[in-house]
Amino acid sequence: MLKPNVSALVGQLYPEAGARRDAGFTVFYMGINLGAFLGPIACSTLGEKVNWHYGFAAAGVGMVAGLIQFRLTARHLGDLGHPPVTNPQRRRDIALALSALGVLVLIGLLGLGGLLPLEPVALAQHTAGFLVALGAVYFVALFLFAGLDATEKKRLVVVVILFVTSAIFWAGLEQAGSSLNLFASRFTDREWSGWEMPAGWLQIFNPLFVILLAPVVASLWLALARRQRRMALPIQFGLGLALLGCGFLVMYAAALRAAAGTMVWPTWLITTYFFHSVGELFLSPVGLSSVTKLAPARLVGQMMGLWFLATSLGNLMAGLLAGQVSAAGAAEMPGRFLMVALVTIGTGLLLVIFVRPIRRLMAGAE
């Protein structure tokens, strides 16, 4: 409920859109990754060295602190983010949100009470199907019943493309906290002079690279715009996916060594996170910005929620893939990492190949 709305607010800070909005989202992304840098240090240290309950509790404390900070500084946003003067669907929207929340709470209580047996893998698989169906139904409903004009429908097709490619991207990137973290825990040499570094500490390199490189990428977008040579959105997405695939090619080589029984150096994972971070900067902030440009003004909040639905689907797929990584199945890891690399690089190439028709569908929303 927080992420889509905060992201929509960032879009409103740059009403002129264009490269400044892309650069603004990149700076916004730096703030997100500051938390992503500090989080693993606190949570992983408490979880691995003390107790996992404390590790999860630390994450909750950080989230509450973020909300308090937002409320204390919201005055700087002026009139941005205020509800529409007239919104006849407000009560309906609130009722739907509360109903969905009530269903989730009921399922959770039934599960905790043992009245509703929950099998994690089956639940995840069914949830993936549900999310895909939910996205499909939403897009069809918009095309048929939202009263969109021809230009808005063309741009909506681009949002569909972004949704699919974003889900593929996050299915790879979010393995940082799952299969890559398991690789760090089970197959990476983390000992120095008798001290073992928590596996979760390797998670800091992705946000660290993002923080360091975000100003460079933001400056790149502005410099290209000044020279009238702005990089097309499909190419940005395509390069992001290709860089993600390059990172998994590195992991493919590392996994071959692990499958042979060798504990690998952390530098393999750090190199992978470098490629992933650059790819993330090419795709994620620009994707956030593009959704605010492509969506009809009255649907920006919903479209941003849809963007994070793709992220959710990617996270879910990443978890299912990570469930297949185990010490006993080390021999299977190279093939799985290679598969992810080929799918992401192939998807990136398709976006580059079809850049012209996609740009025509955008109808100037760049």
C-alpha positions as CSV (number, residue, x, y, z in Angstrom):
1,M,0.0,0.0,0.0
2,L,3.0,2.3,0.6
3,K,5.2,1.7,-2.4
4,P,2.9,2.6,-5.3
5,N,1.6,5.8,-3.6
6,V,5.0,7.1,-2.6
7,S,6.2,6.4,-6.2
8,A,3.2,8.3,-7.7
9,L,4.1,11.2,-5.4
10,V,7.6,11.3,-6.9
11,G,6.1,11.4,-10.3
12,Q,4.0,14.5,-9.3
13,L,7.2,16.3,-8.2
14,Y,8.2,16.5,-11.9
15,P,5.0,17.6,-13.8
16,E,7.1,18.4,-16.9
17,A,8.0,14.6,-17.1
18,G,10.9,14.0,-19.5
19,A,14.5,13.2,-18.5
20,R,14.2,15.2,-15.2
21,R,11.5,12.8,-14.0
22,D,13.8,9.8,-14.9
23,A,16.7,11.5,-13.0
24,G,14.4,12.3,-10.1
25,F,13.3,8.6,-9.8
26,T,17.0,7.6,-9.8
27,V,17.7,9.9,-6.9
28,F,14.6,8.5,-5.1
29,Y,16.0,5.1,-5.8
30,M,19.2,6.0,-4.0
31,G,17.2,6.6,-0.8
32,I,15.5,3.3,-1.1
33,N,18.9,1.6,-1.4
34,L,20.3,3.3,1.6
35,G,17.8,1.3,3.6
36,A,18.6,-1.8,1.6
37,F,22.3,-1.2,2.5
38,L,21.7,-0.9,6.2
39,G,19.0,-3.5,6.5
40,P,21.0,-6.7,5.8
41,I,23.7,-5.6,8.3
42,A,21.2,-5.3,11.1
43,C,18.8,-8.1,10.2
44,S,21.4,-10.7,9.1
45,T,23.7,-10.0,12.1
46,L,20.8,-10.4,14.6
47,G,19.3,-13.3,12.6
48,E,22.4,-15.4,12.0
49,K,24.3,-14.6,15.2
50,V,21.5,-14.2,17.8
51,N,18.0,-15.3,16.8
52,W,16.0,-14.9,13.6
53,H,13.0,-13.5,15.5
54,Y,15.2,-10.5,16.3
55,G,16.2,-10.2,12.7
56,F,12.7,-10.0,11.4
57,A,11.7,-7.6,14.3
58,A,14.5,-5.3,13.2
59,A,13.0,-5.1,9.7
60,G,9.6,-4.1,11.2
61,V,11.3,-1.4,13.3
62,G,12.9,0.1,10.2
63,M,9.6,0.1,8.4
64,V,7.8,1.9,11.2
65,A,10.6,4.5,11.4
66,G,10.2,5.2,7.7
67,L,6.5,5.9,8.1
68,I,7.1,8.2,11.1
69,Q,9.8,10.1,9.0
70,F,7.3,10.4,6.1
71,R,4.6,11.9,8.3
72,L,7.0,14.3,10.0
73,T,8.2,15.7,6.6
74,A,5.1,15.4,4.5
75,R,4.6,19.2,4.7
76,H,7.4,19.6,2.2
77,L,5.2,18.0,-0.5
78,G,2.7,20.9,-0.5
79,D,-0.5,19.9,-2.1
80,L,0.8,16.8,-3.8
81,G,-0.8,13.5,-2.9
82,H,-4.1,15.0,-1.7
83,P,-7.3,13.0,-2.6
84,P,-9.4,14.2,-5.6
85,V,-12.0,16.8,-4.7
86,T,-14.7,14.5,-6.1
87,N,-14.2,10.7,-5.9
88,P,-17.5,8.8,-6.1
89,Q,-15.7,5.5,-6.0
90,R,-13.9,6.3,-2.7
91,R,-16.2,4.3,-0.5
92,R,-16.2,1.4,-2.9
93,D,-12.4,1.4,-3.0
94,I,-12.1,1.5,0.8
95,A,-14.6,-1.4,1.1
96,L,-12.7,-3.5,-1.4
97,A,-9.4,-2.8,0.4
98,L,-10.8,-3.6,3.8
99,S,-12.5,-6.8,2.4
100,A,-9.2,-8.0,0.9
101,L,-7.4,-7.3,4.1
102,G,-10.0,-9.1,6.1
103,V,-9.7,-12.2,3.9
104,L,-5.9,-12.2,4.4
105,V,-6.2,-11.9,8.1
106,L,-8.8,-14.7,8.3
107,I,-6.5,-17.0,6.2
108,G,-3.6,-16.2,8.5
109,L,-5.5,-16.9,11.7
110,L,-6.9,-20.1,10.3
111,G,-3.4,-21.2,9.3
112,L,-1.9,-20.3,12.7
113,G,-4.7,-22.1,14.5
114,G,-4.0,-25.3,12.4
115,L,-7.6,-25.2,10.9
116,L,-6.3,-24.5,7.4
117,P,-3.2,-26.5,6.5
118,L,-0.8,-24.4,4.4
119,E,1.8,-26.2,2.2
120,P,4.3,-23.4,1.3
121,V,5.4,-24.7,-2.2
122,A,1.8,-25.4,-3.4
123,L,0.6,-22.1,-1.9
124,A,3.4,-20.2,-3.8
125,Q,2.6,-22.0,-7.1
126,H,-1.1,-21.2,-6.8
127,T,-0.4,-17.6,-5.8
128,A,1.7,-17.2,-8.9
129,G,-1.2,-18.3,-11.1
130,F,-3.5,-16.0,-9.2
131,L,-1.3,-13.0,-9.7
132,V,-1.0,-13.6,-13.4
133,A,-4.7,-14.0,-13.7
134,L,-5.3,-10.8,-11.6
135,G,-3.0,-8.8,-13.9
136,A,-4.7,-10.2,-17.1
137,V,-8.2,-9.5,-15.8
138,Y,-7.2,-6.0,-14.8
139,F,-5.7,-5.1,-18.2
140,V,-8.7,-6.6,-20.1
141,A,-11.1,-4.6,-17.9
142,L,-9.2,-1.4,-18.6
143,F,-9.2,-2.0,-22.4
144,L,-13.0,-2.7,-22.4
145,F,-14.6,-0.6,-19.6
146,A,-12.3,2.2,-18.6
147,G,-13.3,4.6,-21.3
148,L,-9.8,4.9,-22.7
149,D,-9.2,6.7,-26.0
150,A,-7.1,5.3,-28.8
151,T,-3.8,6.9,-27.6
152,E,-4.4,5.7,-24.0
153,K,-5.0,2.2,-25.2
154,K,-1.8,2.2,-27.2
155,R,0.1,3.3,-24.2
156,L,-1.6,0.7,-22.1
157,V,-0.1,-2.0,-24.5
158,V,3.3,-0.6,-23.6
159,V,2.4,-0.9,-19.9
160,V,1.5,-4.6,-20.5
161,I,5.0,-5.1,-22.1
162,L,6.7,-3.4,-19.2
163,F,4.6,-5.6,-16.8
164,V,5.8,-8.8,-18.4
165,T,9.4,-7.8,-18.8
166,S,9.6,-6.4,-15.3
167,A,8.3,-9.6,-13.8
168,I,11.0,-11.5,-15.7
169,F,13.7,-9.0,-14.5
170,W,12.6,-9.3,-10.8
171,A,12.4,-13.1,-11.0
172,G,16.1,-12.9,-11.6
173,L,17.2,-9.9,-9.5
174,E,15.3,-11.0,-6.4
175,Q,17.2,-14.2,-6.2
176,A,19.8,-12.1,-4.4
177,G,17.8,-12.7,-1.2
178,S,17.1,-16.3,-2.0
179,S,19.2,-18.6,-4.3
180,L,22.2,-16.2,-4.3
181,N,22.0,-15.9,-0.5
182,L,21.8,-19.6,-0.2
183,F,24.9,-19.9,-2.4
184,A,26.6,-17.4,-0.1
185,S,25.7,-19.5,2.9
186,R,26.5,-22.9,1.6
187,F,29.2,-22.6,-1.2
188,T,31.1,-19.3,-0.4
189,D,34.2,-19.1,1.7
190,R,33.4,-16.4,4.3
191,E,36.0,-17.0,6.9
192,W,38.9,-14.7,7.8
193,S,41.2,-15.4,10.7
194,G,38.7,-17.6,12.4
195,W,35.8,-15.1,12.0
196,E,32.9,-16.0,9.7
197,M,31.1,-13.2,8.0
198,P,27.2,-13.5,8.1
199,A,26.0,-14.7,4.7
200,G,23.5,-11.8,4.6
201,W,26.2,-9.2,4.7
202,L,26.9,-9.9,1.0
203,Q,23.5,-8.5,0.4
204,I,24.9,-5.0,1.0
205,F,26.8,-4.9,-2.3
206,N,23.7,-4.5,-4.6
207,P,22.4,-1.4,-2.8
208,L,26.0,0.0,-2.3
209,F,26.6,-0.2,-6.1
210,V,23.2,1.4,-6.7
211,I,24.0,4.3,-4.3
212,L,27.4,4.9,-5.9
213,L,26.2,4.6,-9.5
214,A,22.8,6.2,-9.3
215,P,24.2,9.8,-9.7
216,V,26.2,8.6,-12.7
217,V,23.2,7.1,-14.4
218,A,20.9,10.1,-13.6
219,S,23.6,12.4,-15.1
220,L,23.7,10.2,-18.2
221,W,19.9,10.5,-18.8
222,L,20.1,14.3,-18.4
223,A,23.2,14.6,-20.7
224,L,21.6,12.5,-23.4
225,A,18.4,14.5,-23.2
226,R,20.4,17.8,-23.6
227,R,22.0,16.4,-26.7
228,Q,18.6,15.2,-28.1
229,R,19.9,11.6,-28.0
230,R,17.7,10.2,-25.3
231,M,17.9,6.4,-25.0
232,A,14.6,4.8,-25.9
233,L,12.7,3.1,-23.1
234,P,12.8,-0.4,-24.8
235,I,16.5,-0.1,-25.1
236,Q,16.9,0.9,-21.5
237,F,14.8,-2.1,-20.4
238,G,16.6,-4.4,-22.8
239,L,20.1,-3.4,-21.5
240,G,18.9,-3.8,-18.0
241,L,17.7,-7.4,-18.7
242,A,21.0,-8.2,-20.6
243,L,23.1,-6.9,-17.7
244,L,21.1,-9.1,-15.3
245,G,21.8,-12.0,-17.6
246,C,25.5,-11.2,-17.6
247,G,25.5,-11.4,-13.8
248,F,23.9,-14.9,-14.0
249,L,26.6,-16.0,-16.5
250,V,29.1,-15.1,-13.7
251,M,27.1,-17.2,-11.3
252,Y,27.0,-20.0,-13.8
253,A,30.8,-20.1,-13.7
254,A,30.8,-19.9,-9.9
255,A,28.3,-22.7,-9.7
256,L,30.4,-25.0,-11.9
257,R,33.2,-24.6,-9.3
258,A,30.8,-25.2,-6.4
259,A,29.4,-28.3,-8.1
260,A,33.0,-29.6,-8.3
261,G,33.2,-29.3,-4.5
262,T,35.2,-26.1,-4.3
263,M,34.2,-23.3,-1.9
264,V,34.3,-20.1,-4.0
265,W,35.5,-16.6,-3.1
266,P,32.9,-13.8,-2.3
267,T,34.2,-11.9,-5.4
268,W,32.0,-14.1,-7.6
269,L,28.9,-12.8,-5.9
270,I,30.2,-9.3,-5.7
271,T,30.8,-9.2,-9.5
272,T,27.3,-10.6,-10.0
273,Y,25.8,-7.9,-7.8
274,F,27.7,-5.2,-9.8
275,F,26.1,-6.4,-13.1
276,H,22.7,-6.7,-11.4
277,S,23.0,-3.2,-9.9
278,V,23.8,-1.5,-13.2
279,G,20.9,-3.4,-14.8
280,E,18.6,-2.4,-12.0
281,L,19.5,1.3,-12.5
282,F,18.8,1.0,-16.2
283,L,15.4,-0.6,-15.7
284,S,13.7,0.0,-12.3
285,P,13.8,3.8,-11.8
286,V,13.1,4.4,-15.5
287,G,10.2,1.9,-15.3
288,L,8.7,3.7,-12.3
289,S,9.0,7.0,-14.2
290,S,7.6,5.6,-17.4
291,V,4.5,4.2,-15.8
292,T,3.6,7.7,-14.5
293,K,4.0,9.0,-18.0
294,L,2.1,6.2,-19.9
295,A,-0.8,5.9,-17.5
296,P,-3.9,8.1,-17.8
297,A,-3.7,10.7,-15.1
298,R,-6.8,9.3,-13.3
299,L,-5.2,5.8,-13.2
300,V,-1.6,6.6,-12.2
301,G,-2.0,5.1,-8.7
302,Q,-3.6,1.9,-10.0
303,M,-0.9,1.6,-12.7
304,M,1.8,2.0,-10.1
305,G,0.2,-0.7,-8.1
306,L,0.2,-2.9,-11.1
307,W,3.9,-2.2,-11.6
308,F,4.6,-3.5,-8.1
309,L,2.3,-6.5,-8.8
310,A,4.9,-7.4,-11.5
311,T,7.6,-7.0,-8.8
312,S,5.6,-9.3,-6.5
313,L,5.2,-11.9,-9.2
314,G,9.0,-11.8,-9.9
315,N,9.7,-12.2,-6.1
316,L,7.4,-15.2,-6.0
317,M,9.1,-16.8,-9.0
318,A,12.5,-16.1,-7.5
319,G,11.5,-17.9,-4.4
320,L,10.3,-20.9,-6.3
321,L,13.5,-21.1,-8.2
322,A,15.5,-20.7,-5.0
323,G,13.7,-23.6,-3.4
324,Q,15.5,-25.9,-5.9
325,V,19.0,-24.8,-4.6
326,S,20.3,-27.2,-2.0
327,A,23.6,-28.7,-1.0
328,A,22.4,-32.1,-2.4
329,G,21.5,-30.4,-5.7
330,A,24.7,-28.5,-6.2
331,A,25.2,-30.2,-9.6
332,E,21.9,-28.7,-10.9
333,M,22.8,-25.1,-10.0
334,P,24.9,-24.3,-13.1
335,G,22.1,-25.3,-15.4
336,R,19.5,-23.2,-13.5
337,F,21.7,-20.1,-13.4
338,L,22.4,-20.5,-17.2
339,M,18.7,-20.8,-17.9
340,V,18.0,-17.5,-16.1
341,A,20.8,-15.9,-18.0
342,L,19.5,-17.0,-21.4
343,V,15.9,-16.0,-20.6
344,T,16.8,-12.5,-19.4
345,I,19.3,-11.8,-22.2
346,G,16.9,-13.2,-24.8
347,T,14.1,-11.0,-23.5
348,G,16.4,-8.0,-23.6
349,L,17.3,-8.6,-27.2
350,L,13.6,-8.9,-28.1
351,L,12.9,-5.4,-26.6
352,V,15.8,-3.9,-28.6
353,I,14.7,-5.6,-31.8
354,F,11.1,-4.2,-31.5
355,V,12.1,-0.8,-30.2
356,R,10.5,1.1,-33.1
357,P,6.9,-0.4,-32.9
358,I,7.0,0.0,-29.1
359,R,8.0,3.6,-29.4
360,R,5.1,4.2,-31.8
361,L,2.7,2.7,-29.2
362,M,4.1,5.2,-26.6
363,A,2.7,8.0,-28.7
364,G,5.2,10.6,-27.5
365,A,5.0,9.7,-23.8
366,E,8.8,9.8,-23.2
